[in-house]
Amino acid sequence: MKNKSDVSTMLKEAGILFCITLIAGLLLGFVYELTKEPRRIQQEKAIQEACIAVFPDAKEQGIELQFEDTGYVPDETLTAELAENKVRIGTVFAAYNNDTLYGYVVESVSAKGYGGNIVLYVGVGTDGTVNGVSITEISETAGLGMEAPKVLTPQFAGKKVESFVYTKNGAAAENEVDVISSATITTRAVTNAVNGGLKVALELLKGGAVNE
């Protein structure tokens, strides 16, 4: 049976632990609030840069684009279809040059990367051509899947197709992309994510509803 001294010691130690936990929690909350706005600004900057990156032709021609969140949300049918490949759609932007629609930028996320989620943005012009693809988040194997931004994404640019497929035999058709050597899982994840973003953009270009 514990004596009063033992109980007193336990209460004292519990009190100290509580105070440490409380102070640590308050400090974490303070740091979070302190960095919240800078993080938001940094995130918006990264998204803006990704949107610009997927329309390299506009940048080269000195065309200034404005990007507006369309508020688009895929319907249940499309959501279920994309989910079969572990793809989900994020924010969809309409790109304008003054008041003229230039195309769409679709955030697409694949949960089937070798190292986790792969987040990318697909830029599609008003004629249905994929202008560019920009990967913003990827954690694949160094020297293999991590080569996707350099080796894989350029293969989608300038293609006007309904969807893409990957091949190990050398891309011969317009809709084919070469697999990254020893990184088939990454290639498949990126291709599925690009296809998801492209499908959404083409739907919008064909007159699909945009949620206000």
Accessible surface in RSA format (square Angstrom, percent):
REM  Atomic radii and reference values for relative SASA: ProtOr
REM  Chains: A
REM  Algorithm: Lee & Richards
REM  Probe-radius: 1.40
REM  Slices: 20
REM RES _ NUM      All-atoms   Total-Side   Main-Chain    Non-polar    All polar
REM                ABS   REL    ABS   REL    ABS   REL    ABS   REL    ABS   REL
RES MET A   1   244.06 126.4 154.85 102.5  89.21 212.4 131.06 111.4 113.00 149.7
RES LYS A   2   124.27  60.6 106.15  65.1  18.12  43.1  56.31  50.7  67.96  72.4
RES ASN A   3    87.57  60.4  78.48  75.8   9.10  21.9  40.91  98.5  46.66  45.1
RES LYS A   4   186.73  91.1 178.39 109.5   8.33  19.8 123.50 111.2  63.23  67.4
RES SER A   5    74.99  63.4  64.29  85.8  10.70  24.7  38.27  81.5  36.72  51.4
RES ASP A   6    62.57  43.8  60.55  60.3   2.02   4.8  10.61  25.0  51.95  51.8
RES VAL A   7    68.66  45.2  68.57  62.1   0.09   0.2  68.66  59.7   0.00   0.0
RES SER A   8    67.45  57.0  61.36  81.9   6.09  14.0  26.88  57.2  40.58  56.8
RES THR A   9    65.94  46.9  63.03  63.9   2.91   6.9  43.70  58.7  22.23  33.6
RES MET A  10   102.95  53.3  97.15  64.3   5.80  13.8  95.28  81.0   7.67  10.2
RES LEU A  11   122.89  68.4 114.16  81.7   8.73  21.9 114.69  80.5   8.19  22.0
RES LYS A  12   144.08  70.3 132.48  81.3  11.60  27.6  84.71  76.2  59.37  63.2
RES GLU A  13   104.81  60.2  99.43  75.2   5.38  12.8  36.86  71.3  67.95  55.5
RES ALA A  14    57.71  53.1  47.18  72.8  10.54  24.0  53.12  74.8   4.59  12.2
RES GLY A  15    33.31  41.1   0.00   N/A  33.31  41.1  32.88  90.2   0.43   1.0
RES ILE A  16    89.91  51.2  86.50  64.4   3.41   8.2  89.11  64.2   0.79   2.1
RES LEU A  17   117.29  65.3 116.17  83.1   1.12   2.8 117.12  82.3   0.17   0.5
RES PHE A  18   132.02  66.1 127.12  78.7   4.90  12.7 131.78  79.9   0.24   0.7
RES CYS A  19    65.59  49.6  65.00  72.5   0.59   1.4  16.31  41.3  49.28  53.1
RES ILE A  20   103.27  58.8 100.91  75.2   2.36   5.7 102.35  73.7   0.92   2.5
RES THR A  21    85.28  60.7  79.25  80.3   6.03  14.4  68.33  91.8  16.95  25.6
RES LEU A  22    88.52  49.3  82.93  59.3   5.59  14.1  87.98  61.8   0.53   1.4
RES ILE A  23    99.05  56.4  98.86  73.7   0.18   0.4  99.03  71.3   0.02   0.1
RES ALA A  24    44.59  41.0  40.23  62.1   4.35   9.9  43.95  61.9   0.63   1.7
RES GLY A  25    39.79  49.1   0.00   N/A  39.79  49.1  30.21  82.9   9.58  21.5
RES LEU A  26   117.53  65.5 108.41  77.6   9.11  22.9 111.52  78.3   6.01  16.2
RES LEU A  27   105.85  58.9 105.38  75.4   0.46   1.2 105.85  74.3   0.00   0.0
RES LEU A  28   129.47  72.1 125.43  89.7   4.04  10.1 125.88  88.4   3.59   9.7
RES GLY A  29    35.11  43.3   0.00   N/A  35.11  43.3  34.41  94.4   0.70   1.6
RES PHE A  30   125.63  62.9 118.22  73.2   7.42  19.3 123.95  75.2   1.68   4.8
RES VAL A  31    77.47  51.0  77.47  70.1   0.00   0.0  77.47  67.3   0.00   0.0
RES TYR A  32   114.57  53.5 110.59  62.9   3.98  10.4  79.28  59.6  35.29  43.5
RES GLU A  33   107.72  61.8  92.96  70.3  14.76  35.1  46.08  89.1  61.64  50.3
RES LEU A  34   112.12  62.4  95.73  68.5  16.39  41.2 101.76  71.5  10.35  27.9
RES THR A  35    48.38  34.4  48.30  49.0   0.08   0.2  43.26  58.1   5.11   7.7
RES LYS A  36   103.25  50.4 101.96  62.6   1.29   3.1  53.58  48.2  49.67  52.9
RES GLU A  37    85.08  48.8  84.54  64.0   0.55   1.3  49.81  96.3  35.28  28.8
RES PRO A  38    75.82  55.3  67.27  61.3   8.55  31.1  71.52  59.0   4.31  26.8
RES ARG A  39   110.80  46.5 104.14  53.1   6.66  15.9  67.85  92.7  42.95  26.0
RES ARG A  40   104.05  43.7  99.86  50.9   4.19  10.0  59.10  80.8  44.94  27.2
RES ILE A  41    93.31  53.1  92.43  68.9   0.88   2.1  92.48  66.6   0.83   2.2
RES GLN A  42   110.32  61.7 109.87  80.3   0.45   1.1  43.69  93.0  66.63  50.5
RES GLN A  43   116.08  64.9 110.03  80.4   6.05  14.4  27.80  59.2  88.28  67.0
RES GLU A  44    91.07  52.3  85.13  64.4   5.94  14.1  35.71  69.1  55.36  45.2
RES LYS A  45   113.96  55.6 107.44  65.9   6.52  15.5  59.55  53.6  54.42  58.0
RES ALA A  46    45.49  41.8  40.95  63.2   4.54  10.3  42.87  60.4   2.62   7.0
RES ILE A  47    46.87  26.7  46.39  34.6   0.47   1.1  46.84  33.7   0.02   0.1
RES GLN A  48    81.05  45.3  79.77  58.3   1.28   3.0  31.81  67.7  49.24  37.3
RES GLU A  49    93.75  53.8  87.96  66.5   5.79  13.8  40.14  77.6  53.61  43.8
RES ALA A  50     4.20   3.9   0.84   1.3   3.36   7.6   3.76   5.3   0.44   1.2
RES CYS A  51     1.10   0.8   1.10   1.2   0.00   0.0   0.00   0.0   1.10   1.2
RES ILE A  52    65.83  37.5  64.66  48.2   1.18   2.8  65.43  47.1   0.40   1.1
RES ALA A  53    55.58  51.1  32.85  50.7  22.73  51.7  42.86  60.4  12.71  33.7
RES VAL A  54     0.18   0.1   0.05   0.0   0.13   0.3   0.18   0.2   0.00   0.0
RES PHE A  55     1.20   0.6   0.30   0.2   0.90   2.3   0.30   0.2   0.90   2.6
RES PRO A  56    53.24  38.8  51.28  46.7   1.96   7.1  53.10  43.8   0.13   0.8
RES ASP A  57    47.80  33.5  46.27  46.1   1.53   3.6  27.27  64.2  20.52  20.5
RES ALA A  58     2.26   2.1   2.26   3.5   0.00   0.0   2.26   3.2   0.00   0.0
RES LYS A  59   149.65  73.0 130.28  79.9  19.37  46.1  81.38  73.3  68.27  72.7
RES GLU A  60   147.00  84.4 106.84  80.8  40.15  95.6  47.44  91.8  99.56  81.3
RES GLN A  61   121.96  68.2  87.36  63.8  34.60  82.4  40.62  86.5  81.33  61.7
RES GLY A  62    67.25  82.9   0.00   N/A  67.25  82.9  35.94  98.6  31.31  70.1
RES ILE A  63    48.85  27.8  35.65  26.6  13.20  31.8  39.93  28.8   8.92  24.2
RES GLU A  64   134.56  77.3 125.65  95.1   8.91  21.2  48.01  92.9  86.55  70.7
RES LEU A  65    20.76  11.6   6.52   4.7  14.24  35.8   6.52   4.6  14.24  38.3
RES GLN A  66    70.63  39.5  66.50  48.6   4.14   9.9  54.44 115.9  16.19  12.3
RES PHE A  67    33.00  16.5   3.68   2.3  29.32  76.3   3.68   2.2  29.32  83.9
RES GLU A  68   100.73  57.8  96.82  73.3   3.91   9.3  32.98  63.8  67.75  55.3
RES ASP A  69    93.28  65.3  64.06  63.8  29.22  69.1  25.20  59.3  68.08  67.9
RES THR A  70    18.50  13.2   5.97   6.1  12.53  29.9  13.84  18.6   4.66   7.0
RES GLY A  71    35.39  43.6   0.00   N/A  35.39  43.6  31.14  85.4   4.25   9.5
RES TYR A  72    12.68   5.9   3.39   1.9   9.29  24.2   3.10   2.3   9.57  11.8
RES VAL A  73    98.50  64.8  89.37  80.9   9.12  22.0  89.74  78.0   8.76  23.8
RES PRO A  74    22.31  16.3  14.37  13.1   7.93  28.8  14.43  11.9   7.87  48.9
RES ASP A  75    87.93  61.6  74.91  74.6  13.02  30.8  45.64 107.4  42.29  42.2
RES GLU A  76   157.62  90.5 148.37 112.2   9.25  22.0  64.83 125.4  92.78  75.8
RES THR A  77   105.71  75.2  97.15  98.5   8.56  20.4  67.58  90.8  38.13  57.6
RES LEU A  78     8.83   4.9   7.61   5.4   1.21   3.0   8.61   6.0   0.21   0.6
RES THR A  79    69.16  49.2  67.27  68.2   1.89   4.5  61.81  83.0   7.34  11.1
RES ALA A  80    58.31  53.6  50.55  78.0   7.76  17.6  55.59  78.3   2.72   7.2
RES GLU A  81    77.68  44.6  72.88  55.1   4.80  11.4  32.82  63.5  44.86  36.6
RES LEU A  82    14.26   7.9  13.40   9.6   0.86   2.2  14.26  10.0   0.00   0.0
RES ALA A  83    51.02  46.9  42.68  65.9   8.34  19.0  45.24  63.7   5.77  15.3
RES GLU A  84   145.19  83.4 110.60  83.7  34.59  82.4  44.31  85.7 100.88  82.4
RES ASN A  85    74.61  51.5  69.90  67.6   4.70  11.3   5.34  12.9  69.27  67.0
RES LYS A  86   112.84  55.0 104.29  64.0   8.55  20.4  54.65  49.2  58.19  62.0
RES VAL A  87     6.18   4.1   1.01   0.9   5.16  12.4   1.88   1.6   4.30  11.7
RES ARG A  88   141.61  59.5 138.37  70.5   3.24   7.7  65.24  89.2  76.37  46.3
RES ILE A  89    22.85  13.0   0.00   0.0  22.85  55.1   0.00   0.0  22.85  62.0
RES GLY A  90    20.94  25.8   0.00   N/A  20.94  25.8  15.14  41.5   5.81  13.0
RES THR A  91    46.67  33.2  38.92  39.5   7.75  18.5  13.99  18.8  32.68  49.4
RES VAL A  92     0.87   0.6   0.00   0.0   0.87   2.1   0.00   0.0   0.87   2.3
RES PHE A  93    25.24  12.6  25.24  15.6   0.00   0.0  25.24  15.3   0.00   0.0
RES ALA A  94     5.01   4.6   5.01   7.7   0.00   0.0   5.01   7.1   0.00   0.0
RES ALA A  95     0.00   0.0   0.00   0.0   0.00   0.0   0.00   0.0   0.00   0.0
RES TYR A  96    59.94  28.0  59.94  34.1   0.00   0.0  22.48  16.9  37.46  46.2
RES ASN A  97    45.84  31.6  44.45  43.0   1.39   3.4   2.28   5.5  43.56  42.1
RES ASN A  98   116.46  80.3  99.66  96.3  16.80  40.5  31.55  75.9  84.92  82.1
RES ASP A  99   141.09  98.8 115.19 114.7  25.89  61.2  37.97  89.4 103.12 102.8
RES THR A 100    92.63  65.9  88.65  89.9   3.98   9.5  59.23  79.6  33.40  50.5
RES LEU A 101    56.30  31.4  44.19  31.6  12.11  30.4  44.19  31.0  12.11  32.6
RES TYR A 102    46.63  21.8  41.08  23.4   5.55  14.4  36.25  27.2  10.38  12.8
RES GLY A 103     0.00   0.0   0.00   N/A   0.00   0.0   0.00   0.0   0.00   0.0
RES TYR A 104    20.98   9.8  20.98  11.9   0.00   0.0   0.94   0.7  20.04  24.7
RES VAL A 105     0.00   0.0   0.00   0.0   0.00   0.0   0.00   0.0   0.00   0.0
RES VAL A 106     0.00   0.0   0.00   0.0   0.00   0.0   0.00   0.0   0.00   0.0
RES GLU A 107    32.77  18.8  32.77  24.8   0.00   0.0   0.35   0.7  32.43  26.5
RES SER A 108     0.00   0.0   0.00   0.0   0.00   0.0   0.00   0.0   0.00   0.0
RES VAL A 109     3.83   2.5   3.52   3.2   0.31   0.7   3.52   3.1   0.31   0.8
RES SER A 110     0.07   0.1   0.07   0.1   0.00   0.0   0.00   0.0   0.07   0.1
RES ALA A 111    57.55  52.9  37.41  57.7  20.13  45.8  37.41  52.7  20.13  53.3
RES LYS A 112    95.02  46.4  89.18  54.7   5.84  13.9  38.05  34.2  56.97  60.7
RES GLY A 113    12.35  15.2   0.00   N/A  12.35  15.2   0.00   0.0  12.35  27.7
RES TYR A 114   147.93  69.1 120.76  68.7  27.17  70.7  75.68  56.9  72.25  89.1
RES GLY A 115    40.75  50.3   0.00   N/A  40.75  50.3  18.73  51.4  22.02  49.3
RES GLY A 116    32.16  39.7   0.00   N/A  32.16  39.7  29.94  82.2   2.22   5.0
RES ASN A 117    77.21  53.2  63.85  61.7  13.36  32.2  12.25  29.5  64.97  62.8
RES ILE A 118     0.00   0.0   0.00   0.0   0.00   0.0   0.00   0.0   0.00   0.0
RES VAL A 119    12.80   8.4  12.80  11.6   0.00   0.0  12.80  11.1   0.00   0.0
RES LEU A 120     0.00   0.0   0.00   0.0   0.00   0.0   0.00   0.0   0.00   0.0
RES TYR A 121     7.85   3.7   7.85   4.5   0.00   0.0   1.70   1.3   6.15   7.6
RES VAL A 122     0.00   0.0   0.00   0.0   0.00   0.0   0.00   0.0   0.00   0.0
RES GLY A 123     0.00   0.0   0.00   N/A   0.00   0.0   0.00   0.0   0.00   0.0
RES VAL A 124     0.00   0.0   0.00   0.0   0.00   0.0   0.00   0.0   0.00   0.0
RES GLY A 125     6.16   7.6   0.00   N/A   6.16   7.6   6.16  16.9   0.00   0.0
RES THR A 126    73.49  52.3  51.64  52.4  21.85  52.1  21.07  28.3  52.42  79.2
RES ASP A 127    83.79  58.7  66.60  66.3  17.19  40.7  42.63 100.3  41.17  41.1
RES GLY A 128     6.16   7.6   0.00   N/A   6.16   7.6   5.31  14.6   0.85   1.9
RES THR A 129    24.50  17.4  24.50  24.8   0.00   0.0  18.72  25.1   5.78   8.7
RES VAL A 130     0.00   0.0   0.00   0.0   0.00   0.0   0.00   0.0   0.00   0.0
RES ASN A 131    23.39  16.1  14.47  14.0   8.91  21.5   5.68  13.7  17.71  17.1
RES GLY A 132     5.58   6.9   0.00   N/A   5.58   6.9   5.58  15.3   0.00   0.0
RES VAL A 133    17.85  11.7   0.00   0.0  17.85  43.0   0.03   0.0  17.82  48.3
RES SER A 134    22.42  18.9  17.80  23.8   4.62  10.6   7.58  16.1  14.85  20.8
RES ILE A 135    25.52  14.5   0.25   0.2  25.27  60.9   0.25   0.2  25.27  68.6
RES THR A 136    59.86  42.6  25.26  25.6  34.60  82.5  29.98  40.3  29.88  45.2
RES GLU A 137   102.39  58.8  96.90  73.3   5.49  13.1  32.83  63.5  69.56  56.8
RES ILE A 138    31.50  17.9  12.80   9.5  18.69  45.1  12.89   9.3  18.60  50.5
RES SER A 139    74.62  63.1  58.60  78.2  16.02  36.9  30.63  65.2  43.99  61.6
RES GLU A 140    14.13   8.1   0.17   0.1  13.96  33.2   1.62   3.1  12.52  10.2
RES THR A 141    58.33  41.5  50.30  51.0   8.04  19.2  47.52  63.8  10.81  16.3
RES ALA A 142    87.02  80.0  68.13 105.1  18.89  43.0  69.00  97.2  18.02  47.7
RES GLY A 143    55.05  67.9   0.00   N/A  55.05  67.9  30.46  83.6  24.59  55.1
RES LEU A 144    67.23  37.4  66.45  47.5   0.78   2.0  67.23  47.2   0.00   0.0
RES GLY A 145     1.46   1.8   0.00   N/A   1.46   1.8   0.80   2.2   0.66   1.5
RES MET A 146    78.12  40.5  65.58  43.4  12.54  29.9  64.68  55.0  13.44  17.8
RES GLU A 147    46.98  27.0  46.22  35.0   0.76   1.8  13.25  25.6  33.73  27.5
RES ALA A 148     0.00   0.0   0.00   0.0   0.00   0.0   0.00   0.0   0.00   0.0
RES PRO A 149    57.36  41.8  44.43  40.5  12.93  47.0  45.16  37.3  12.20  75.8
RES LYS A 150   147.18  71.8 128.98  79.1  18.20  43.3  88.37  79.5  58.81  62.6
RES VAL A 151    65.08  42.8  55.25  50.0   9.83  23.7  59.79  51.9   5.29  14.4
RES LEU A 152     0.00   0.0   0.00   0.0   0.00   0.0   0.00   0.0   0.00   0.0
RES THR A 153     9.87   7.0   8.57   8.7   1.30   3.1   1.27   1.7   8.61  13.0
RES PRO A 154    77.65  56.6  57.42  52.3  20.23  73.5  65.05  53.7  12.60  78.3
RES GLN A 155    39.25  21.9  31.13  22.8   8.12  19.3  31.30  66.6   7.95   6.0
RES PHE A 156     0.00   0.0   0.00   0.0   0.00   0.0   0.00   0.0   0.00   0.0
RES ALA A 157    41.45  38.1  28.84  44.5  12.61  28.7  28.97  40.8  12.48  33.1
RES GLY A 158    52.81  65.1   0.00   N/A  52.81  65.1  29.55  81.1  23.26  52.1
RES LYS A 159    43.71  21.3  43.71  26.8   0.00   0.0  31.82  28.6  11.89  12.7
RES LYS A 160   131.23  64.0 111.81  68.6  19.43  46.3  67.59  60.8  63.64  67.8
RES VAL A 161    24.16  15.9  11.85  10.7  12.32  29.7  21.75  18.9   2.41   6.5
RES GLU A 162   120.10  69.0 108.91  82.4  11.19  26.6  61.82 119.6  58.29  47.6
RES SER A 163    50.52  42.7  47.98  64.0   2.54   5.9  19.59  41.7  30.93  43.3
RES PHE A 164     4.64   2.3   0.00   0.0   4.64  12.1   0.00   0.0   4.64  13.3
RES VAL A 165    73.12  48.1  70.25  63.6   2.87   6.9  73.12  63.5   0.00   0.0
RES TYR A 166    71.03  33.2  53.10  30.2  17.93  46.7  33.35  25.1  37.68  46.5
RES THR A 167    20.87  14.8  15.19  15.4   5.68  13.5  11.95  16.0   8.92  13.5
RES LYS A 168   152.60  74.4 115.75  71.0  36.85  87.7  71.46  64.3  81.13  86.4
RES ASN A 169   141.94  97.9 106.38 102.8  35.55  85.6  34.53  83.1 107.41 103.8
RES GLY A 170    39.98  49.3   0.00   N/A  39.98  49.3  28.77  79.0  11.21  25.1
RES ALA A 171    46.43  42.7  15.71  24.2  30.72  69.9  15.89  22.4  30.54  80.9
RES ALA A 172   100.27  92.2  57.97  89.5  42.30  96.2  66.44  93.6  33.83  89.6
RES ALA A 173    49.99  46.0  36.24  55.9  13.75  31.3  44.50  62.7   5.49  14.5
RES GLU A 174    94.80  54.4  83.71  63.3  11.09  26.4  40.10  77.6  54.69  44.7
RES ASN A 175    48.41  33.4  47.83  46.2   0.58   1.4   7.54  18.2  40.87  39.5
RES GLU A 176    40.67  23.4  39.30  29.7   1.38   3.3   0.54   1.0  40.13  32.8
RES VAL A 177     0.00   0.0   0.00   0.0   0.00   0.0   0.00   0.0   0.00   0.0
RES ASP A 178    54.94  38.5  54.58  54.3   0.36   0.9  20.44  48.1  34.50  34.4
RES VAL A 179    24.88  16.4   7.57   6.9  17.30  41.7   7.57   6.6  17.30  46.9
RES ILE A 180    11.26   6.4   9.04   6.7   2.22   5.4  11.26   8.1   0.00   0.0
RES SER A 181    91.30  77.2  76.51 102.1  14.80  34.1  53.49 113.9  37.81  53.0
RES SER A 182    92.72  78.3  49.71  66.3  43.00  99.1  33.60  71.6  59.12  82.8
RES ALA A 183     7.74   7.1   1.31   2.0   6.44  14.6   7.74  10.9   0.00   0.0
RES THR A 184    37.23  26.5  33.50  34.0   3.74   8.9  22.94  30.8  14.29  21.6
RES ILE A 185    68.51  39.0  67.52  50.3   0.99   2.4  67.52  48.6   0.99   2.7
RES THR A 186     2.47   1.8   2.40   2.4   0.07   0.2   0.00   0.0   2.47   3.7
RES THR A 187     0.00   0.0   0.00   0.0   0.00   0.0   0.00   0.0   0.00   0.0
RES ARG A 188    79.68  33.5  79.68  40.6   0.00   0.0  26.05  35.6  53.63  32.5
RES ALA A 189     0.25   0.2   0.00   0.0   0.25   0.6   0.08   0.1   0.17   0.5
RES VAL A 190     0.00   0.0   0.00   0.0   0.00   0.0   0.00   0.0   0.00   0.0
RES THR A 191     2.58   1.8   2.58   2.6   0.00   0.0   2.58   3.5   0.00   0.0
RES ASN A 192    27.33  18.8  23.60  22.8   3.73   9.0   1.07   2.6  26.25  25.4
RES ALA A 193     0.00   0.0   0.00   0.0   0.00   0.0   0.00   0.0   0.00   0.0
RES VAL A 194     0.00   0.0   0.00   0.0   0.00   0.0   0.00   0.0   0.00   0.0
RES ASN A 195    30.56  21.1  27.76  26.8   2.80   6.7  15.42  37.1  15.14  14.6
RES GLY A 196     1.35   1.7   0.00   N/A   1.35   1.7   0.90   2.5   0.46   1.0
RES GLY A 197     0.00   0.0   0.00   N/A   0.00   0.0   0.00   0.0   0.00   0.0
RES LEU A 198     0.00   0.0   0.00   0.0   0.00   0.0   0.00   0.0   0.00   0.0
RES LYS A 199    83.83  40.9  80.89  49.6   2.94   7.0  34.92  31.4  48.91  52.1
RES VAL A 200     0.00   0.0   0.00   0.0   0.00   0.0   0.00   0.0   0.00   0.0
RES ALA A 201     0.00   0.0   0.00   0.0   0.00   0.0   0.00   0.0   0.00   0.0
RES LEU A 202    19.08  10.6  19.08  13.7   0.00   0.0  19.08  13.4   0.00   0.0
RES GLU A 203    58.55  33.6  52.00  39.3   6.55  15.6  28.97  56.0  29.59  24.2
RES LEU A 204     9.62   5.4   0.06   0.0   9.56  24.0   0.06   0.0   9.56  25.7
RES LEU A 205    50.94  28.4  17.03  12.2  33.91  85.2  19.94  14.0  31.00  83.4
RES LYS A 206   151.38  73.8 111.37  68.3  40.01  95.3  87.51  78.8  63.87  68.0
RES GLY A 207    65.00  80.2   0.00   N/A  65.00  80.2  34.93  95.9  30.07  67.3
RES GLY A 208    23.70  29.2   0.00   N/A  23.70  29.2  14.99  41.1   8.72  19.5
RES ALA A 209    87.40  80.4  65.80 101.5  21.60  49.1  75.78 106.7  11.62  30.8
RES VAL A 210    49.14  32.3  30.77  27.9  18.37  44.3  30.98  26.9  18.17  49.3
RES ASN A 211    68.86  47.5  62.95  60.8   5.91  14.2  17.29  41.6  51.57  49.8
RES GLU A 212   201.78 115.8 128.92  97.5  72.86 173.5  94.25 182.3 107.53  87.8
END  Absolute sums over single chains surface
CHAIN  1 A    12509.9      10200.5       2309.4       7395.4       5114.5
END  Absolute sums over all chains
TOTAL         12509.9      10200.5       2309.4       7395.4       5114.5
